[in-house]
């Protein structure tokens, strides 16, 4: 991510693939999210599904 700082400053977003880019507002928020803490607060039965057809997930 740090290597893409110039791209973020120039265009307002960083491109990960030809069709996926993340802009500054998303990147600003993601660093404040403590995923382990948030998931621990979920008390209802929950199913999280993520398919394997995503080109960024191996």
Buried (B, 14 or more C-beta within 10 A) or exposed (E): EEEBEEEBEEEEBBEEEEEEBBEEEEBEEEEEEEEEEEEEEEEEEEEEEEEEEEEEEE
